[in-house]
């Protein structure tokens, strides 16, 4: 119980995906029922008269048939097959609409979530204790109360419609078939319309409740969230170690590029930025190494070891360190300052060579 109370975290995307792979999604059984009833009612409102005319024509043709003298089973079989085919063609559009609405309403709730996990063999489902616990559980009690409430409301709505037409029923025996069919279908339509409105409201409320209960059932503890994060992203200590190794490798590559630099600009003790410029190959000077503190000292030691000129320019050194990444070209705003330093170095080199 304490463990369940500790499940205060919303389910992660991975947890929802795992549930979906098992065929577990938030669905309400009331939504397909409401959709089928509403769709069937609308379909009959627009095309019911055409279906009725077709059935009347079928009945008229059936009554005009004259049985042959040699009345046989084959004749009855052919007549039944022909009648069944014509009735099927008349009812087929309604069946297609109802089946489409039933499938579409389920897909709209949770999408296509096909899983073999639900149809697999689960021995624990055969245990009587499991069945009794499911029937007499809290969810079972909620479903029972909901079903009873639905039956009572539908009965009350039907009763109200029947009572409204109470004075009409004695006169039905005096009406012809068309009038009797009209009033019967009219009363049934009013009953179905009110029940349909109720089921639509119930379906929306039940779907919201089922989704809430589904998410509550998938809630996780803080430890489960951490474990899942480790499973997806890897252990934080391992990732930290990998990042440290990557930084060390990048530092080594950077330090290996210092001997090929043309100048190291320093801020006497804190900053050091190594620049390289090959006029025939590069469009602008490029930062090949930079560092602060201990790393700056190492860069200056390498520069001194390989006779690379070091120029003290605190402002330029700090600007290059903060705004230019290793391997990137310097921005246009620093061209003039760097060009003056490179020109001074080239002039000094040429003078020394001469």
C-alpha positions in Angstrom: 0.0 0.0 0.0 2.8 2.3 0.9 4.5 1.6 -2.4 1.3 2.5 -4.3 1.0 5.7 -2.4 4.5 6.7 -3.4 3.5 6.6 -7.1 3.2 10.3 -7.5 5.0 10.8 -10.8 3.2 11.0 -14.1 4.0 8.1 -16.5 6.8 8.8 -18.8 6.6 8.5 -22.6 8.5 5.2 -22.4 6.0 3.9 -19.8 3.1 4.8 -22.0 4.8 3.2 -25.0 5.4 0.0 -23.2 1.7 -0.1 -22.1 0.6 0.5 -25.7 2.8 -2.3 -26.9 0.9 -4.6 -24.6 -2.4 -3.3 -26.0 -3.2 -1.1 -22.9 -4.8 2.2 -23.9 -7.5 4.4 -22.4 -10.8 3.2 -23.9 -14.4 3.6 -23.0 -17.0 1.0 -24.0 -19.7 3.7 -24.0 -18.1 5.6 -26.9 -18.6 2.9 -29.6 -22.2 2.4 -28.3 -23.0 6.1 -28.5 -21.4 6.4 -31.9 -23.2 3.4 -33.4 -26.6 4.5 -32.0 -26.1 8.1 -33.2 -24.9 7.1 -36.6 -27.6 4.5 -37.1 -30.3 7.0 -36.0 -29.0 9.7 -38.5 -28.7 7.1 -41.3 -32.3 5.9 -40.8 -33.5 9.6 -40.6 -32.2 10.3 -44.1 -32.4 6.9 -45.8 -35.0 5.0 -43.7 -37.8 5.8 -46.2 -35.8 4.4 -49.1 -35.1 1.2 -47.1 -38.8 0.9 -46.2 -39.8 1.3 -49.9 -37.4 -1.4 -50.8 -38.7 -3.7 -48.2 -42.3 -3.0 -49.3 -41.3 -3.8 -52.9 -39.7 -7.0 -51.8 -42.8 -8.0 -49.8 -45.0 -7.2 -52.7 -42.9 -9.2 -55.1 -42.9 -12.1 -52.7 -46.7 -12.1 -52.3 -47.2 -12.1 -56.1 -45.2 -15.2 -56.6 -47.3 -18.2 -57.7 -45.9 -21.5 -56.5 -45.4 -24.1 -59.2 -47.5 -27.2 -59.3 -44.5 -29.4 -58.5 -43.8 -27.6 -55.2 -40.4 -28.8 -54.0 -37.6 -28.0 -51.6 -35.4 -26.6 -54.4 -38.0 -24.0 -55.1 -38.2 -22.9 -51.5 -34.4 -22.8 -51.3 -34.1 -20.6 -54.4 -36.9 -18.3 -53.2 -35.2 -17.9 -49.7 -31.8 -17.3 -51.3 -33.2 -14.6 -53.6 -35.1 -12.9 -50.8 -32.1 -13.0 -48.5 -29.9 -11.5 -51.2 -32.3 -8.6 -51.7 -32.7 -7.9 -48.0 -28.9 -8.0 -47.6 -28.5 -5.5 -50.3 -31.0 -3.2 -48.7 -29.5 -3.5 -45.2 -25.8 -3.6 -46.3 -25.3 0.2 -46.3 -26.6 0.5 -42.7 -24.4 -2.4 -41.6 -21.3 -0.8 -43.3 -22.0 2.5 -41.6 -22.4 0.9 -38.2 -19.3 -1.2 -38.5 -17.3 1.8 -39.7 -18.5 3.9 -36.8 -17.7 1.1 -34.3 -14.1 0.7 -35.6 -13.5 4.5 -36.0 -14.7 5.3 -32.5 -12.3 2.8 -31.0 -9.4 4.1 -33.2 -10.1 7.7 -32.2 -9.8 6.8 -28.5 -6.4 5.2 -28.5 -5.3 4.7 -32.1 -4.3 1.4 -33.6 -2.9 -0.6 -30.7 -2.6 -4.2 -31.9 -0.8 -6.5 -29.6 -0.4 -10.3 -29.3 0.1 -10.0 -25.6 -3.6 -9.8 -24.9 -4.4 -12.9 -26.9 -1.5 -14.9 -25.6 -2.0 -17.7 -23.0 -1.8 -16.4 -19.4 -2.1 -19.1 -16.8 -2.9 -16.7 -14.0 -6.2 -15.7 -15.8 -7.4 -19.3 -15.2 -7.0 -19.0 -11.4 -10.5 -18.6 -9.7 -9.0 -16.2 -7.2 -7.9 -13.9 -10.0 -11.4 -13.9 -11.5 -13.1 -13.3 -8.2 -10.7 -10.5 -7.3 -11.5 -8.9 -10.6 -15.2 -9.2 -10.2 -15.4 -8.0 -6.6 -12.7 -5.3 -7.0 -13.2 -1.6 -6.8 -13.2 -1.3 -10.6 -15.8 -4.1 -10.8 -18.1 -2.3 -8.3 -17.7 1.0 -10.3 -18.7 -0.8 -13.5 -21.7 -2.5 -11.8 -23.0 0.8 -10.4 -22.5 2.5 -13.8 -24.3 -0.3 -15.7 -27.3 -0.1 -13.2 -27.4 3.6 -13.5 -27.4 3.5 -17.3 -30.3 0.9 -17.3 -32.3 3.1 -14.9 -31.8 6.2 -16.9 -32.6 4.6 -20.2 -35.7 3.0 -18.7 -36.8 6.4 -17.3 -36.3 8.1 -20.7 -38.3 5.4 -22.5 -41.0 5.5 -19.9 -41.3 9.3 -20.3 -41.8 8.9 -24.1 -44.3 6.1 -23.7 -46.3 8.2 -21.2 -46.4 11.2 -23.5 -48.2 9.2 -26.1 -50.5 7.3 -23.7 -53.7 8.7 -25.2 -52.6 7.5 -28.7 -52.4 3.7 -27.9 -56.2 2.9 -27.9 -56.5 4.4 -31.4 -53.7 2.3 -32.9 -56.0 -0.7 -33.4 -58.2 1.4 -35.6 -55.4 2.6 -37.9 -54.3 1.1 -41.1 -50.8 -0.4 -41.6 -49.2 2.8 -42.8 -50.5 4.9 -39.9 -49.6 2.2 -37.4 -46.1 1.9 -38.8 -45.7 5.7 -38.8 -46.6 6.2 -35.2 -44.6 3.2 -34.0 -41.5 4.4 -35.8 -42.1 7.9 -34.5 -42.3 6.8 -30.9 -39.2 4.5 -31.3 -37.4 7.4 -32.9 -38.1 9.7 -30.0 -37.0 7.0 -27.5 -33.8 6.4 -29.4 -33.0 10.1 -29.8 -33.3 10.8 -26.1 -31.3 7.7 -25.3 -28.7 8.7 -27.8 -28.2 12.2 -26.3 -27.8 10.6 -22.9 -25.3 8.1 -24.2 -23.2 10.8 -25.9 -22.9 12.7 -22.7 -22.2 9.5 -20.8 -19.5 8.5 -23.4 -17.7 11.8 -23.1 -17.7 11.6 -19.3 -16.8 7.9 -19.2 -13.9 8.4 -21.6 -12.5 11.2 -19.5 -12.8 9.0 -16.4 -11.2 6.0 -18.1 -8.3 8.1 -19.3 -7.8 9.5 -15.8 -7.9 6.0 -14.3 -5.6 4.7 -17.0 -3.0 7.4 -16.2 -3.4 6.9 -12.5 -2.7 3.2 -12.9 0.5 3.9 -14.8 1.9 6.4 -12.3 5.5 5.8 -11.2 7.6 6.3 -8.2 10.5 8.6 -8.2 12.9 5.6 -8.2 11.1 4.1 -11.2 11.5 7.4 -13.1 15.2 7.4 -12.3 15.7 3.8 -13.3 13.9 4.3 -16.6 16.0 7.4 -17.3 19.1 5.3 -16.6 17.8 2.6 -18.9 17.1 5.1 -21.7 20.0 7.5 -21.3 22.6 5.4 -19.5 23.9 5.7 -16.0 24.8 9.4 -15.1 28.2 8.3 -13.8 29.0 6.5 -17.0 27.9 9.4 -19.1 30.0 11.8 -17.0 33.0 9.5 -17.4 32.4 9.5 -21.2 32.2 13.3 -21.3 35.5 13.5 -19.3 37.2 11.2 -21.7 35.9 13.2 -24.7 37.1 16.5 -23.1 40.5 14.9 -22.5 40.8 13.7 -26.1 39.7 17.1 -27.4 42.3 18.8 -25.1 45.0 16.5 -26.4 44.1 17.2 -30.0 44.1 20.9 -29.2 47.5 20.8 -27.5 48.9 18.8 -30.5 48.0 21.7 -32.8 49.8 24.3 -30.7 53.3 23.7 -32.3 51.8 24.6 -35.8 50.4 27.9 -34.6 51.8 31.3 -35.8 51.3 33.3 -32.6 50.0 32.9 -29.1 48.1 35.9 -27.7 48.2 36.0 -23.9 46.9 37.9 -20.9 50.1 37.5 -19.1 49.0 34.8 -16.6 45.3 33.8 -17.1 44.5 33.5 -20.8 46.3 32.0 -23.9 44.9 31.7 -27.4 46.9 30.1 -30.2 46.3 31.4 -33.8 47.2 29.9 -37.1 47.0 31.6 -40.5 48.0 30.1 -43.9 47.4 32.8 -46.5 47.1 30.3 -49.3 44.8 27.9 -47.5 42.7 29.9 -45.0 40.2 32.7 -45.5 41.0 34.2 -42.1 43.1 33.4 -39.0 41.8 30.4 -37.0 41.9 29.5 -33.3 43.7 26.2 -32.9 44.0 26.2 -29.1 42.8 28.2 -26.2 42.9 27.9 -22.4 42.6 29.6 -19.1 44.6 29.0 -15.9 46.6 25.8 -15.9 45.8 25.1 -19.6 47.0 28.5 -20.6 50.3 27.8 -18.8 50.7 24.6 -20.8 49.9 26.4 -24.1 52.6 29.0 -23.3 55.1 26.3 -22.4 54.6 24.5 -25.7 54.8 27.8 -27.5 58.1 28.6 -25.8 59.4 25.1 -26.5 58.7 25.4 -30.3 59.8 29.1 -30.6 56.2 30.4 -31.3 55.9 34.1 -30.7 53.8 35.2 -27.7 52.2 38.6 -27.7 50.6 40.1 -24.6 47.3 41.7 -25.4 44.8 41.2 -22.5 41.7 42.6 -24.2 42.2 40.6 -27.4 43.1 37.4 -25.6 40.0 37.5 -23.4 37.8 38.4 -26.4 39.1 35.5 -28.5 38.8 33.1 -25.6 35.1 34.0 -24.9 33.8 34.4 -28.5 35.7 32.0 -30.7 35.6 28.2 -30.4 38.6 26.0 -31.1 38.8 25.3 -34.9 36.7 28.4 -35.8 37.8 31.4 -37.8 38.0 34.8 -36.0 35.1 37.2 -36.6 35.4 40.2 -38.9 35.5 42.6 -36.0 38.8 41.2 -34.9 40.5 41.2 -38.3 42.3 44.5 -37.8 43.7 43.8 -34.4 44.9 40.3 -35.3 46.3 41.5 -38.7 48.4 44.1 -36.9 49.9 41.4 -34.7 50.5 39.0 -37.6 52.1 41.8 -39.7 54.4 42.6 -36.8 55.4 39.0 -36.4 56.0 38.5 -40.1 58.1 41.7 -40.2 60.1 40.6 -37.3 60.7 37.2 -38.8 61.8 38.6 -42.1 64.1 41.0 -40.4 65.6 38.2 -38.3 66.1 36.1 -41.4 67.7 38.9 -43.2 
